[in-house]
Amino acid sequence: MPTLTRLIITLAVLAGLVYAGMVALVTFVHPKQTEMTIRIPAEKLNPKPDMPK
């Protein structure tokens, strides 16, 4: 049983580290919000219909 206990404790510590990393990212990282403009060619907005065969 000591091996099983060691495995469970190791997995719990790793899960705690992952959880702590996620909490740190949420707390300390603030994204910048900027406006974005994307030009779309008219050919993509109004494609010409295909000619029937």
PDB file of N, CA, C, O and CB in Angstrom:
ATOM      1  N   MET A   1       0.790  -1.216   0.000  1.00  0.00           N
ATOM      2  CA  MET A   1       0.000   0.000   0.000  1.00  0.00           C
ATOM      3  C   MET A   1       0.834   1.284   0.000  1.00  0.00           C
ATOM      4  O   MET A   1       0.334   2.315  -0.451  1.00  0.00           O
ATOM      5  CB  MET A   1      -0.900  -0.003   1.183  1.00  0.00           C
ATOM      6  N   PRO A   2       2.074   1.272   0.481  1.00  0.00           N
ATOM      7  CA  PRO A   2       2.835   2.530   0.453  1.00  0.00           C
ATOM      8  C   PRO A   2       3.023   3.063  -0.969  1.00  0.00           C
ATOM      9  O   PRO A   2       3.066   4.277  -1.168  1.00  0.00           O
ATOM     10  CB  PRO A   2       4.200   2.328   1.109  1.00  0.00           C
ATOM     11  N   THR A   3       3.137   2.178  -1.956  1.00  0.00           N
ATOM     12  CA  THR A   3       3.314   2.629  -3.333  1.00  0.00           C
ATOM     13  C   THR A   3       2.049   3.311  -3.835  1.00  0.00           C
ATOM     14  O   THR A   3       2.123   4.334  -4.515  1.00  0.00           O
ATOM     15  CB  THR A   3       3.684   1.449  -4.246  1.00  0.00           C
ATOM     16  N   LEU A   4       0.885   2.747  -3.503  1.00  0.00           N
ATOM     17  CA  LEU A   4      -0.386   3.343  -3.902  1.00  0.00           C
ATOM     18  C   LEU A   4      -0.574   4.700  -3.228  1.00  0.00           C
ATOM     19  O   LEU A   4      -1.040   5.648  -3.860  1.00  0.00           O
ATOM     20  CB  LEU A   4      -1.556   2.405  -3.553  1.00  0.00           C
ATOM     21  N   THR A   5      -0.217   4.796  -1.965  1.00  0.00           N
ATOM     22  CA  THR A   5      -0.332   6.065  -1.242  1.00  0.00           C
ATOM     23  C   THR A   5       0.581   7.117  -1.858  1.00  0.00           C
ATOM     24  O   THR A   5       0.190   8.274  -2.014  1.00  0.00           O
ATOM     25  CB  THR A   5       0.007   5.874   0.248  1.00  0.00           C
ATOM     26  N   ARG A   6       1.796   6.714  -2.206  1.00  0.00           N
ATOM     27  CA  ARG A   6       2.739   7.643  -2.823  1.00  0.00           C
ATOM     28  C   ARG A   6       2.221   8.121  -4.178  1.00  0.00           C
ATOM     29  O   ARG A   6       2.362   9.296  -4.514  1.00  0.00           O
ATOM     30  CB  ARG A   6       4.116   6.981  -2.984  1.00  0.00           C
ATOM     31  N   LEU A   7       1.623   7.220  -4.958  1.00  0.00           N
ATOM     32  CA  LEU A   7       1.053   7.586  -6.252  1.00  0.00           C
ATOM     33  C   LEU A   7      -0.089   8.580  -6.083  1.00  0.00           C
ATOM     34  O   LEU A   7      -0.147   9.586  -6.791  1.00  0.00           O
ATOM     35  CB  LEU A   7       0.562   6.339  -6.992  1.00  0.00           C
ATOM     36  N   ILE A   8      -0.986   8.307  -5.162  1.00  0.00           N
ATOM     37  CA  ILE A   8      -2.125   9.205  -4.937  1.00  0.00           C
ATOM     38  C   ILE A   8      -1.661  10.571  -4.457  1.00  0.00           C
ATOM     39  O   ILE A   8      -2.192  11.592  -4.895  1.00  0.00           O
ATOM     40  CB  ILE A   8      -3.095   8.596  -3.919  1.00  0.00           C
ATOM     41  N   ILE A   9      -0.692  10.605  -3.575  1.00  0.00           N
ATOM     42  CA  ILE A   9      -0.171  11.890  -3.075  1.00  0.00           C
ATOM     43  C   ILE A   9       0.521  12.650  -4.204  1.00  0.00           C
ATOM     44  O   ILE A   9       0.361  13.865  -4.313  1.00  0.00           O
ATOM     45  CB  ILE A   9       0.818  11.665  -1.894  1.00  0.00           C
ATOM     46  N   THR A  10       1.285  11.954  -5.043  1.00  0.00           N
ATOM     47  CA  THR A  10       1.962  12.602  -6.178  1.00  0.00           C
ATOM     48  C   THR A  10       0.944  13.193  -7.144  1.00  0.00           C
ATOM     49  O   THR A  10       1.104  14.327  -7.595  1.00  0.00           O
ATOM     50  CB  THR A  10       2.870  11.596  -6.916  1.00  0.00           C
ATOM     51  N   LEU A  11      -0.113  12.425  -7.468  1.00  0.00           N
ATOM     52  CA  LEU A  11      -1.148  12.933  -8.357  1.00  0.00           C
ATOM     53  C   LEU A  11      -1.883  14.124  -7.745  1.00  0.00           C
ATOM     54  O   LEU A  11      -2.225  15.067  -8.459  1.00  0.00           O
ATOM     55  CB  LEU A  11      -2.136  11.828  -8.693  1.00  0.00           C
ATOM     56  N   ALA A  12      -2.129  14.094  -6.444  1.00  0.00           N
ATOM     57  CA  ALA A  12      -2.800  15.204  -5.771  1.00  0.00           C
ATOM     58  C   ALA A  12      -1.928  16.462  -5.793  1.00  0.00           C
ATOM     59  O   ALA A  12      -2.438  17.566  -5.985  1.00  0.00           O
ATOM     60  CB  ALA A  12      -3.146  14.821  -4.320  1.00  0.00           C
ATOM     61  N   VAL A  13      -0.626  16.300  -5.599  1.00  0.00           N
ATOM     62  CA  VAL A  13       0.282  17.451  -5.642  1.00  0.00           C
ATOM     63  C   VAL A  13       0.338  18.036  -7.047  1.00  0.00           C
ATOM     64  O   VAL A  13       0.328  19.256  -7.210  1.00  0.00           O
ATOM     65  CB  VAL A  13       1.694  17.046  -5.179  1.00  0.00           C
ATOM     66  N   LEU A  14       0.398  17.180  -8.064  1.00  0.00           N
ATOM     67  CA  LEU A  14       0.410  17.675  -9.445  1.00  0.00           C
ATOM     68  C   LEU A  14      -0.895  18.394  -9.784  1.00  0.00           C
ATOM     69  O   LEU A  14      -0.872  19.442 -10.429  1.00  0.00           O
ATOM     70  CB  LEU A  14       0.642  16.516 -10.429  1.00  0.00           C
ATOM     71  N   ALA A  15      -2.022  17.847  -9.359  1.00  0.00           N
ATOM     72  CA  ALA A  15      -3.307  18.509  -9.599  1.00  0.00           C
ATOM     73  C   ALA A  15      -3.350  19.858  -8.881  1.00  0.00           C
ATOM     74  O   ALA A  15      -3.876  20.829  -9.425  1.00  0.00           O
ATOM     75  CB  ALA A  15      -4.481  17.613  -9.130  1.00  0.00           C
ATOM     76  N   GLY A  16      -2.806  19.926  -7.677  1.00  0.00           N
ATOM     77  CA  GLY A  16      -2.753  21.192  -6.946  1.00  0.00           C
ATOM     78  C   GLY A  16      -1.886  22.223  -7.646  1.00  0.00           C
ATOM     79  O   GLY A  16      -2.220  23.407  -7.663  1.00  0.00           O
ATOM     80  N   LEU A  17      -0.779  21.786  -8.222  1.00  0.00           N
ATOM     81  CA  LEU A  17       0.091  22.713  -8.955  1.00  0.00           C
ATOM     82  C   LEU A  17      -0.599  23.241 -10.207  1.00  0.00           C
ATOM     83  O   LEU A  17      -0.485  24.423 -10.531  1.00  0.00           O
ATOM     84  CB  LEU A  17       1.410  22.024  -9.334  1.00  0.00           C
ATOM     85  N   VAL A  18      -1.310  22.371 -10.908  1.00  0.00           N
ATOM     86  CA  VAL A  18      -2.039  22.815 -12.100  1.00  0.00           C
ATOM     87  C   VAL A  18      -3.125  23.806 -11.710  1.00  0.00           C
ATOM     88  O   VAL A  18      -3.297  24.831 -12.369  1.00  0.00           O
ATOM     89  CB  VAL A  18      -2.656  21.612 -12.848  1.00  0.00           C
ATOM     90  N   TYR A  19      -3.855  23.509 -10.648  1.00  0.00           N
ATOM     91  CA  TYR A  19      -4.909  24.409 -10.176  1.00  0.00           C
ATOM     92  C   TYR A  19      -4.316  25.751  -9.744  1.00  0.00           C
ATOM     93  O   TYR A  19      -4.882  26.800 -10.053  1.00  0.00           O
ATOM     94  CB  TYR A  19      -5.685  23.766  -9.006  1.00  0.00           C
ATOM     95  N   ALA A  20      -3.201  25.732  -9.044  1.00  0.00           N
ATOM     96  CA  ALA A  20      -2.554  26.974  -8.610  1.00  0.00           C
ATOM     97  C   ALA A  20      -2.081  27.787  -9.814  1.00  0.00           C
ATOM     98  O   ALA A  20      -2.159  29.016  -9.798  1.00  0.00           O
ATOM     99  CB  ALA A  20      -1.364  26.665  -7.678  1.00  0.00           C
ATOM    100  N   GLY A  21      -1.594  27.114 -10.856  1.00  0.00           N
ATOM    101  CA  GLY A  21      -1.177  27.815 -12.073  1.00  0.00           C
ATOM    102  C   GLY A  21      -2.349  28.489 -12.757  1.00  0.00           C
ATOM    103  O   GLY A  21      -2.223  29.615 -13.238  1.00  0.00           O
ATOM    104  N   MET A  22      -3.494  27.810 -12.805  1.00  0.00           N
ATOM    105  CA  MET A  22      -4.677  28.415 -13.426  1.00  0.00           C
ATOM    106  C   MET A  22      -5.158  29.618 -12.618  1.00  0.00           C
ATOM    107  O   MET A  22      -5.532  30.640 -13.193  1.00  0.00           O
ATOM    108  CB  MET A  22      -5.809  27.378 -13.557  1.00  0.00           C
ATOM    109  N   VAL A  23      -5.150  29.504 -11.307  1.00  0.00           N
ATOM    110  CA  VAL A  23      -5.565  30.631 -10.461  1.00  0.00           C
ATOM    111  C   VAL A  23      -4.616  31.809 -10.657  1.00  0.00           C
ATOM    112  O   VAL A  23      -5.060  32.956 -10.719  1.00  0.00           O
ATOM    113  CB  VAL A  23      -5.605  30.215  -8.968  1.00  0.00           C
ATOM    114  N   ALA A  24      -3.320  31.540 -10.756  1.00  0.00           N
ATOM    115  CA  ALA A  24      -2.342  32.612 -10.962  1.00  0.00           C
ATOM    116  C   ALA A  24      -2.571  33.298 -12.308  1.00  0.00           C
ATOM    117  O   ALA A  24      -2.486  34.523 -12.393  1.00  0.00           O
ATOM    118  CB  ALA A  24      -0.903  32.055 -10.886  1.00  0.00           C
ATOM    119  N   LEU A  25      -2.862  32.529 -13.362  1.00  0.00           N
ATOM    120  CA  LEU A  25      -3.119  33.137 -14.671  1.00  0.00           C
ATOM    121  C   LEU A  25      -4.362  34.011 -14.639  1.00  0.00           C
ATOM    122  O   LEU A  25      -4.359  35.108 -15.197  1.00  0.00           O
ATOM    123  CB  LEU A  25      -3.272  32.056 -15.742  1.00  0.00           C
ATOM    124  N   VAL A  26      -5.407  33.549 -14.004  1.00  0.00           N
ATOM    125  CA  VAL A  26      -6.644  34.333 -13.932  1.00  0.00           C
ATOM    126  C   VAL A  26      -6.421  35.601 -13.133  1.00  0.00           C
ATOM    127  O   VAL A  26      -6.974  36.648 -13.467  1.00  0.00           O
ATOM    128  CB  VAL A  26      -7.778  33.508 -13.308  1.00  0.00           C
ATOM    129  N   THR A  27      -5.629  35.523 -12.096  1.00  0.00           N
ATOM    130  CA  THR A  27      -5.427  36.668 -11.203  1.00  0.00           C
ATOM    131  C   THR A  27      -4.493  37.722 -11.797  1.00  0.00           C
ATOM    132  O   THR A  27      -4.774  38.918 -11.709  1.00  0.00           O
ATOM    133  CB  THR A  27      -4.873  36.193  -9.875  1.00  0.00           C
ATOM    134  N   PHE A  28      -3.391  37.288 -12.398  1.00  0.00           N
ATOM    135  CA  PHE A  28      -2.332  38.230 -12.758  1.00  0.00           C
ATOM    136  C   PHE A  28      -2.290  38.624 -14.230  1.00  0.00           C
ATOM    137  O   PHE A  28      -1.658  39.630 -14.551  1.00  0.00           O
ATOM    138  CB  PHE A  28      -1.027  37.651 -12.387  1.00  0.00           C
ATOM    139  N   VAL A  29      -2.914  37.907 -15.127  1.00  0.00           N
ATOM    140  CA  VAL A  29      -2.842  38.209 -16.557  1.00  0.00           C
ATOM    141  C   VAL A  29      -4.111  38.927 -16.980  1.00  0.00           C
ATOM    142  O   VAL A  29      -5.212  38.394 -16.840  1.00  0.00           O
ATOM    143  CB  VAL A  29      -2.638  36.916 -17.395  1.00  0.00           C
ATOM    144  N   HIS A  30      -3.953  40.139 -17.499  1.00  0.00           N
ATOM    145  CA  HIS A  30      -5.086  40.936 -17.968  1.00  0.00           C
ATOM    146  C   HIS A  30      -4.901  41.210 -19.455  1.00  0.00           C
ATOM    147  O   HIS A  30      -3.948  41.887 -19.840  1.00  0.00           O
ATOM    148  CB  HIS A  30      -5.215  42.274 -17.163  1.00  0.00           C
ATOM    149  N   PRO A  31      -5.799  40.693 -20.303  1.00  0.00           N
ATOM    150  CA  PRO A  31      -5.639  40.890 -21.741  1.00  0.00           C
ATOM    151  C   PRO A  31      -5.926  42.331 -22.150  1.00  0.00           C
ATOM    152  O   PRO A  31      -6.733  43.018 -21.524  1.00  0.00           O
ATOM    153  CB  PRO A  31      -6.554  39.944 -22.504  1.00  0.00           C
ATOM    154  N   LYS A  32      -5.248  42.779 -23.215  1.00  0.00           N
ATOM    155  CA  LYS A  32      -5.498  44.111 -23.755  1.00  0.00           C
ATOM    156  C   LYS A  32      -6.638  44.019 -24.758  1.00  0.00           C
ATOM    157  O   LYS A  32      -6.657  43.117 -25.597  1.00  0.00           O
ATOM    158  CB  LYS A  32      -4.216  44.705 -24.418  1.00  0.00           C
ATOM    159  N   GLN A  33      -7.582  44.938 -24.680  1.00  0.00           N
ATOM    160  CA  GLN A  33      -8.680  44.966 -25.629  1.00  0.00           C
ATOM    161  C   GLN A  33      -8.423  46.078 -26.634  1.00  0.00           C
ATOM    162  O   GLN A  33      -8.240  47.239 -26.267  1.00  0.00           O
ATOM    163  CB  GLN A  33     -10.041  45.165 -24.909  1.00  0.00           C
ATOM    164  N   THR A  34      -8.413  45.702 -27.905  1.00  0.00           N
ATOM    165  CA  THR A  34      -8.198  46.674 -28.965  1.00  0.00           C
ATOM    166  C   THR A  34      -9.238  46.449 -30.051  1.00  0.00           C
ATOM    167  O   THR A  34      -9.791  45.357 -30.179  1.00  0.00           O
ATOM    168  CB  THR A  34      -6.760  46.568 -29.541  1.00  0.00           C
ATOM    169  N   GLU A  35      -9.499  47.489 -30.828  1.00  0.00           N
ATOM    170  CA  GLU A  35     -10.416  47.350 -31.942  1.00  0.00           C
ATOM    171  C   GLU A  35      -9.669  46.761 -33.127  1.00  0.00           C
ATOM    172  O   GLU A  35      -8.473  46.991 -33.302  1.00  0.00           O
ATOM    173  CB  GLU A  35     -11.053  48.708 -32.308  1.00  0.00           C
ATOM    174  N   MET A  36     -10.389  46.002 -33.936  1.00  0.00           N
ATOM    175  CA  MET A  36      -9.769  45.314 -35.046  1.00  0.00           C
ATOM    176  C   MET A  36     -10.578  45.563 -36.309  1.00  0.00           C
ATOM    177  O   MET A  36     -11.806  45.483 -36.291  1.00  0.00           O
ATOM    178  CB  MET A  36      -9.648  43.808 -34.760  1.00  0.00           C
ATOM    179  N   THR A  37      -9.902  45.860 -37.388  1.00  0.00           N
ATOM    180  CA  THR A  37     -10.567  46.072 -38.674  1.00  0.00           C
ATOM    181  C   THR A  37      -9.986  45.084 -39.671  1.00  0.00           C
ATOM    182  O   THR A  37      -8.771  44.997 -39.847  1.00  0.00           O
ATOM    183  CB  THR A  37     -10.396  47.549 -39.177  1.00  0.00           C
ATOM    184  N   ILE A  38     -10.875  44.341 -40.319  1.00  0.00           N
ATOM    185  CA  ILE A  38     -10.443  43.371 -41.318  1.00  0.00           C
ATOM    186  C   ILE A  38     -11.148  43.698 -42.625  1.00  0.00           C
ATOM    187  O   ILE A  38     -12.376  43.770 -42.671  1.00  0.00           O
ATOM    188  CB  ILE A  38     -10.745  41.904 -40.862  1.00  0.00           C
ATOM    189  N   ARG A  39     -10.368  43.896 -43.693  1.00  0.00           N
ATOM    190  CA  ARG A  39     -10.939  44.196 -44.997  1.00  0.00           C
ATOM    191  C   ARG A  39     -11.270  42.881 -45.703  1.00  0.00           C
ATOM    192  O   ARG A  39     -10.436  41.981 -45.798  1.00  0.00           O
ATOM    193  CB  ARG A  39      -9.961  45.060 -45.851  1.00  0.00           C
ATOM    194  N   ILE A  40     -12.498  42.793 -46.191  1.00  0.00           N
ATOM    195  CA  ILE A  40     -12.941  41.609 -46.919  1.00  0.00           C
ATOM    196  C   ILE A  40     -13.186  42.026 -48.359  1.00  0.00           C
ATOM    197  O   ILE A  40     -13.952  42.956 -48.612  1.00  0.00           O
ATOM    198  CB  ILE A  40     -14.231  40.980 -46.278  1.00  0.00           C
ATOM    199  N   PRO A  41     -12.545  41.348 -49.310  1.00  0.00           N
ATOM    200  CA  PRO A  41     -12.743  41.701 -50.717  1.00  0.00           C
ATOM    201  C   PRO A  41     -14.205  41.498 -51.132  1.00  0.00           C
ATOM    202  O   PRO A  41     -14.888  40.610 -50.623  1.00  0.00           O
ATOM    203  CB  PRO A  41     -11.813  40.860 -51.615  1.00  0.00           C
ATOM    204  N   ALA A  42     -14.665  42.325 -52.053  1.00  0.00           N
ATOM    205  CA  ALA A  42     -16.056  42.259 -52.511  1.00  0.00           C
ATOM    206  C   ALA A  42     -16.355  40.918 -53.166  1.00  0.00           C
ATOM    207  O   ALA A  42     -17.493  40.451 -53.119  1.00  0.00           O
ATOM    208  CB  ALA A  42     -16.352  43.398 -53.493  1.00  0.00           C
ATOM    209  N   GLU A  43     -15.350  40.287 -53.777  1.00  0.00           N
ATOM    210  CA  GLU A  43     -15.575  39.000 -54.422  1.00  0.00           C
ATOM    211  C   GLU A  43     -16.009  37.929 -53.425  1.00  0.00           C
ATOM    212  O   GLU A  43     -16.757  37.016 -53.775  1.00  0.00           O
ATOM    213  CB  GLU A  43     -14.318  38.554 -55.142  1.00  0.00           C
ATOM    214  N   LYS A  44     -15.551  38.040 -52.211  1.00  0.00           N
ATOM    215  CA  LYS A  44     -15.937  37.054 -51.199  1.00  0.00           C
ATOM    216  C   LYS A  44     -17.328  37.348 -50.646  1.00  0.00           C
ATOM    217  O   LYS A  44     -18.035  36.427 -50.236  1.00  0.00           O
ATOM    218  CB  LYS A  44     -14.913  37.031 -50.057  1.00  0.00           C
ATOM    219  N   LEU A  45     -17.727  38.607 -50.630  1.00  0.00           N
ATOM    220  CA  LEU A  45     -19.051  38.955 -50.124  1.00  0.00           C
ATOM    221  C   LEU A  45     -20.143  38.639 -51.144  1.00  0.00           C
ATOM    222  O   LEU A  45     -21.204  38.135 -50.775  1.00  0.00           O
ATOM    223  CB  LEU A  45     -19.100  40.432 -49.752  1.00  0.00           C
ATOM    224  N   ASN A  46     -19.898  38.925 -52.407  1.00  0.00           N
ATOM    225  CA  ASN A  46     -20.876  38.697 -53.468  1.00  0.00           C
ATOM    226  C   ASN A  46     -20.255  37.827 -54.556  1.00  0.00           C
ATOM    227  O   ASN A  46     -19.869  38.335 -55.609  1.00  0.00           O
ATOM    228  CB  ASN A  46     -21.373  40.043 -54.061  1.00  0.00           C
ATOM    229  N   PRO A  47     -20.155  36.530 -54.313  1.00  0.00           N
ATOM    230  CA  PRO A  47     -19.536  35.685 -55.343  1.00  0.00           C
ATOM    231  C   PRO A  47     -20.433  35.547 -56.564  1.00  0.00           C
ATOM    232  O   PRO A  47     -21.659  35.540 -56.449  1.00  0.00           O
ATOM    233  CB  PRO A  47     -19.218  34.301 -54.776  1.00  0.00           C
ATOM    234  N   LYS A  48     -19.818  35.438 -57.724  1.00  0.00           N
ATOM    235  CA  LYS A  48     -20.578  35.264 -58.951  1.00  0.00           C
ATOM    236  C   LYS A  48     -21.145  33.848 -58.975  1.00  0.00           C
ATOM    237  O   LYS A  48     -20.447  32.905 -58.604  1.00  0.00           O
ATOM    238  CB  LYS A  48     -19.694  35.536 -60.204  1.00  0.00           C
ATOM    239  N   PRO A  49     -22.394  33.680 -59.404  1.00  0.00           N
ATOM    240  CA  PRO A  49     -22.958  32.323 -59.452  1.00  0.00           C
ATOM    241  C   PRO A  49     -22.275  31.489 -60.523  1.00  0.00           C
ATOM    242  O   PRO A  49     -21.836  32.002 -61.552  1.00  0.00           O
ATOM    243  CB  PRO A  49     -24.471  32.376 -59.716  1.00  0.00           C
ATOM    244  N   ASP A  50     -22.195  30.198 -60.258  1.00  0.00           N
ATOM    245  CA  ASP A  50     -21.588  29.286 -61.226  1.00  0.00           C
ATOM    246  C   ASP A  50     -22.507  29.124 -62.436  1.00  0.00           C
ATOM    247  O   ASP A  50     -23.731  29.167 -62.321  1.00  0.00           O
ATOM    248  CB  ASP A  50     -21.299  27.909 -60.575  1.00  0.00           C
ATOM    249  N   MET A  51     -21.890  28.939 -63.578  1.00  0.00           N
ATOM    250  CA  MET A  51     -22.669  28.754 -64.807  1.00  0.00           C
ATOM    251  C   MET A  51     -23.193  27.313 -64.834  1.00  0.00           C
ATOM    252  O   MET A  51     -22.436  26.376 -64.583  1.00  0.00           O
ATOM    253  CB  MET A  51     -21.800  29.065 -66.089  1.00  0.00           C
ATOM    254  N   PRO A  52     -24.488  27.132 -65.138  1.00  0.00           N
ATOM    255  CA  PRO A  52     -25.021  25.764 -65.220  1.00  0.00           C
ATOM    256  C   PRO A  52     -24.461  25.044 -66.446  1.00  0.00           C
ATOM    257  O   PRO A  52     -24.133  25.677 -67.449  1.00  0.00           O
ATOM    258  CB  PRO A  52     -26.570  25.783 -65.273  1.00  0.00           C
ATOM    259  N   LYS A  53     -24.358  23.754 -66.362  1.00  0.00           N
ATOM    260  CA  LYS A  53     -23.785  22.954 -67.458  1.00  0.00           C
ATOM    261  C   LYS A  53     -24.789  22.646 -68.525  1.00  0.00           C
ATOM    262  O   LYS A  53     -24.459  21.984 -69.509  1.00  0.00           O
ATOM    263  CB  LYS A  53     -23.218  21.670 -66.933  1.00  0.00           C
TER     264      LYS A  53
END
